[in-house]
Structures are given as C-alpha cells and as structure tokens.
Amino acid sequence: MNTKLSVNINKVALIRNSRGGNLPDIIQVAKDCETFGAQGITVHPRPDERHIRYADVPTLKKIVTTEFNIEGNPTPDFLKLVLDARPHQCTLVPDAPGALTSDQGWDTIKHKDFLTDIISQLQEVGIRVSIFVDAAERFVEGAKKVNADRIEFYTGHYAHEFLSNPAKAVEAHARCAKLANEIGIGINAGHDLNLQNLKYYKDHVPDLLEVSIGHALICDALYYGLQNTIQLYLRQLN
C-alpha cells in the first residue's frame, strides 16, 4: 500500500513573512512540490498568521491539483475559512492560540459534542475530516463516535523516543492503527517525522494512508534541494 506524502508549506510562508514581499512565492512552491511528486499540500493557518495567512488559502485552493489539506483549531474564523475554501480534507487540531507548534491531540471523549457538531458542518459540504489524536485506544474509539473520517496520529512523542528505543516508540501507534482499521477509520500521521524515523513508522503502522511533513522536509531541502528531498521522502514511504 502506498502512503501519500502531503507537504506542509508553513515554513516557506514563515520565511516569506520575515522579510515582507513575496519571496519565496508559496504558490509557486506548492506547484513545484506537486511537480516533484508530492501527493498533497498542507497548510496550518494560525490566528496570528505568522506563516500561512488566511488570504493565502483561496489562491492555494485554486492551484493545488493533488489534495489540499487545511489543518487547525476550529475557531469560528477558521471554520468559516475552511467552509469557504472547501479543501479535500480538514484536519482538526486542538492548538492553543499562542502555541508554537502542535503538541497534543484531541480528547475525543471530553470534546465529543463540540467535535460532532464541527465535523457535521464540514462533511455537509463534502470535506473529509481528520482529527489529530494521541496514540491511545480511547481517543481512536472516540474519533469514530464523533463520525470523523480519519485520525491523524500525533507523532511528536514517537519521534523523540525513536532515538533511544524505536520498538517502544511505535508500539502504541501500531496497536491503535490496528484498532482504527478494525472499526473503519482511516489513518494519517504527522509531526516531527523525518528521513531517519519515517520508514520505520510506515513499516510498523498498518494501512497508513497519508503523512503530513513540513519542518523536517523544508530543513532537508536547504541541503538537498526541494525536488531531491521530496523524492527522498517518497522513497521512505514506498
């Protein structure tokens, strides 16, 4: 089974914003990522717009020819943005407004009613919904109960523990993936996946549909170039 690579272009937008103007041009970068083999483009607009701006989203929706994935905390402004843009997929992430980066998944039991309502609104207009969760069986079961189409495993802890004990690091993810497959919910993954830990994760998490990778991939592209880097990641997956 091939696992799709969605490239998160937030860091490209961060560089652009640091100097003003339009260099690098994130629209051209998104097009190039697809030309170089990426099977999706991911953006994660935050309230302070420190990287992807809300105004970037409609233009990206027009030019992305693979899969467009918008992720973020479903505040009213974010929800309106997504409903207007109608991407292929929306990934719901419980980020605090000032969070530096995503660091945990949803408690799908505690937030059942809220998530059920948001997911229903998105699915009504044909958007596939994925929920960012930690690798725990109760949260996977909870994601199914709120009618999510997919889960995205938060892999930050995996990446940290992989350095010392790969087998232990992936154990919960493999177990929860088996459960997700049994109850009929798709599996994505993301956060701190890189060229060192990606293949091991893919080999041990059954039926992994998609990974979203940004920070590590853009860092690698500084050394290897964007085209070569995307190919290197695709080789780890397939």
Phi, psi and omega in degrees: 000129177278136176259129182283146175254116173255125183267122176275119186260018178306315185294331175295317178294326178298317177297315177304312185292336183292341181238356186076182180071206186225037176239125354287156180277108186291335177293315178294322179298317178300316178299316182294320178303317178294317178300323183278359173120352178298141182258009177187160175235130179244140171228151180227081178291133177248162185304327181276356177053039182287345174227266176295130177263152178304325181292342178288331192297312180300322179292318178298320179301324182289329188256342180288125184254351178263248178239130178257123182239122175251126180240153179160177178281127186284065169289166178304318180294318179295316182298318178297318178303313183291317180296325177288320184281327181052063176290171177294324184217142171239127178254118183273123184234131184274054180286137168289154184307322183260015183297136177293317177203168180295137183222006177193163179260181180287145161274096187287350177273310180298322185256028185304309184295317180299311182294320179301317180293313181296314181299318180299317180297319181289317181292332179299333179255016172086019180265127174288138185242129175242144180245129178286119183223154169283159183281082177220135186303321183296327179284328175293314178298321179295323178297323177294321183291335178267007173074025175295146176282324182218165166244152169242113179292130171286118187253015178299314179294320177303312183298322180292313183284336179305325183299330183249331185206081183304318183297317178291323183299322186265352188304308183295325180294318179296318181294316181289329176295320177300317178296316180301318178296322181292324184263359172083046175232134184288161186236122167244172178206152177184152174116115177064017170286141184209185183294341180275323188250354187291313183298318180299318179297311180301321183289340186247354179249104187293139175059043175286117186276322190201143170238144176247120185227130180232290189304306183296320182295317179292323175298315179296326181295336176297330181264316190259348188087151186295316182297311180297321182296315179299319177295322178297320178290321179296325177294326178293330183275328189227000000 
